[in-house]
Amino acid sequence: MGSDVYDAIVVGGGPAGSTAASFLSKKGRRVLLLEKESWPRDKTCGDAVSGKAVGILAELGLTQQLEAAPHAEVFGLTFSSPEGRQVSIPFAQGEENITKGYVCRRVVYDHILWKNASSLCEAVEGAEAVSLIMQGGKAAGVRAKTKSGEREFFGRLIIGADGVYSVVARQACGRTVEPAHSSIAYRAYYEGVTGMNGTLEVHFEKSIMPGYFWIFPAENGAANVGAGMLMSDVSARKINLAAAMERITTQNPLFKERFAGARRISPLKAWQIPLGSKRRKIHADNVLLVGDAACLVDPFSGEGMGNAMLSGKIAAEVADEALQAQDTGEAFLSRYPQRLWKEIGNELATSYTMQRLGKNQWLLNFVIGKAATSKKARDAIASTFSSKKARSDYLSPLFYLKLLFS
Ligand SMILES: Cc1cc2nc3c(=O)[nH]c(=O)nc-3n(C[C@H](O)[C@H](O)[C@H](O)COP(=O)(O)OP(=O)(O)OC[C@H]3O[C@@H](n4cnc5c(N)ncnc54)[C@H](O)[C@@H]3O)c2cc1C
C-alpha cells in the first residue's frame, strides 16, 4: 500500500464500488479500493440481476464469468394479488431485448466484480473506513481500520460506495435514514420449495401490504425467499416481518403446500433498502456517492444492483474528467448528479408513482385479476417489462381502461 496521494479512493467493494474502481482504473487513474469485509462476503439480497446490471457486466467483459458461475435463469415474472389470484407473464422481447434474467447469489456475483476490480487497481479487503480526513473543510482522504492497524489514505477524490450505512454519505452529505423513503426486507435461502416455474415470483400478500413476499429461483433448485415493506409502514402498522414470513409460508393457501417439505438452509437476515423515491445530495467537494450510499434503489421493485453499477460507471467518467481538469470541487462534480438523473430520474419517478398505486389493493386485485383471465392484458403488461416507454403506461388512466376492456 503506497502512502502518497491516490487519484481516487473508492470506499466499499460491492457492485457500485467495484464497477467505479474498474472503469476509473481502465482510464489509467491510480485507484485504491477499500472493502471492510474479507472475501467471500455475502450481502442480504434477492439476488435477481436485472438487464441493466447484465448490460454493464457485459461492458466490463464479465458475462462469461457469470454464465460459468452457479446461477439460475429466469424467463418471466409471476404475480399474485392480495385476494390470491396468480398470473405468470414471460419477459417479452422489446427495445431492451430482455428475454431472460439471472439470479446469482451475491457472494458469487460480487466476487466476480471484485476480482475484476482488484486485477486493475490496488484493492484491500478487511479495511473499514471509519471517517473522512478533512483538510480545509474538504475531504482529503480516508481513515481506515486495516488488518495491520489504523491507517490514513489520501486521495484527490473519494467515491463513497459503502452501502446503505455509508460513513462517507453521512460525513460528506449529512445522510440520515428517512423511513418514508427506505424499505426493510428479510431474506433466507430454502431447499425443497415446490411449484417454482422459472420466474421471479412477486406476491402482494395481504398481511404485508403495501409490500411484497418474493420467491426467486436460485441455483440447483434452491430458492431465495423474502419479504419487504417501507419502514414507515412497518412501524405505523407494527408489523413483524419475520413472523409474517413464517405465517405466509405455513398458513397462506397459496404457499403452505409449496413450503410443506421445504427446509430453510440459511439464517433469516434483514437489511435496509435506501429508495430513490427522493433525490438526495450525492456529491460534495472531492466526493461522489454511488449505489446504496446514494440511495438509488428502484422504489417499486426494490432492484438496486443495476443503478449501483450504472452510478459507478457514470461517477468514474465524471471523476476522470475532474482529474483531467484538475478541478474536483463541488461545482465541477455537479455533472455527476446531472448525468445520473438524466439517465434514471424519470424511471425512478415512474416507479415511485407505481409504489404509491401499489398501496391500492383494489387496483392490484383488478390488474392481476385481469391478467389472469385475459391474454391481451398479459401482453399489455409483458410489453411494459421490455420497454421503458411502455412502463410509463402504468401511470396513464388509458392503460387501465385498455385492461378493463381486454
Ligand atoms: C433483502 C434485500 C433484497 C434485495 N433484492 C434485490 C434484488 O433481487 N435485485 C437487486 O438488483 N437489488 C436488490 N436489493 C438491493 C441491492 O442489494 C442493493 O441495491 C445493492 O447491493 C447496492 O450495491 P452497493 O454496491 O451500492 O452496496 P452494497 O452491495 O451494500 O456494497 C457495499 C460494500 O461496502 C462495504 N462497506 C460498508 N461499509 C464500509 C466501510 N465503512 N468501509 C469499507 N467498506 C465498507 C460493504 O461490506 C459492501 O461490500 C435488495 C436489497 C435487500 C436488502
The ligand as an ORCA input file, in Angstrom:
! r2SCAN-3c Opt
* xyz 0 1
  C     -33.335     -8.095      1.258
  C     -32.945     -7.329      0.026
  C     -33.278     -7.819     -1.237
  C     -32.826     -7.159     -2.396
  N     -33.066     -7.742     -3.605
  C     -32.520     -7.214     -4.722
  C     -32.593     -7.916     -5.966
  O     -33.127     -9.025     -6.059
  N     -32.007     -7.336     -7.059
  C     -31.360     -6.125     -6.982
  O     -30.845     -5.649     -8.008
  N     -31.259     -5.455     -5.811
  C     -31.800     -5.980     -4.685
  N     -31.634     -5.334     -3.476
  C     -30.872     -4.070     -3.434
  C     -29.359     -4.348     -3.573
  O     -28.979     -5.331     -2.641
  C     -28.527     -3.073     -3.360
  O     -29.116     -2.007     -4.032
  C     -27.087     -3.259     -3.850
  O     -26.413     -4.177     -3.044
  C     -26.313     -1.930     -3.847
  O     -24.959     -2.153     -4.155
  P     -23.812     -1.224     -3.488
  O     -22.533     -1.659     -4.086
  O     -24.214      0.191     -3.577
  O     -23.880     -1.567     -1.936
  P     -23.524     -2.929     -1.179
  O     -23.858     -4.083     -2.030
  O     -24.142     -2.810      0.166
  O     -21.961     -2.886     -1.048
  C     -21.322     -2.003     -0.144
  C     -19.968     -2.566      0.198
  O     -19.281     -1.641      1.028
  C     -18.688     -2.339      2.117
  N     -18.593     -1.379      3.220
  C     -19.587     -0.927      4.003
  N     -19.121     -0.030      4.887
  C     -17.809      0.081      4.647
  C     -16.766      0.851      5.240
  N     -17.016      1.667      6.264
  N     -15.517      0.719      4.758
  C     -15.232     -0.136      3.720
  N     -16.192     -0.889      3.134
  C     -17.457     -0.774      3.579
  C     -19.630     -3.492      2.379
  O     -19.003     -4.556      3.083
  C     -20.048     -3.876      0.962
  O     -19.175     -4.808      0.389
  C     -32.093     -5.940     -2.298
  C     -31.810     -5.422     -1.026
  C     -32.213     -6.113      0.112
  C     -31.852     -5.566      1.460
*
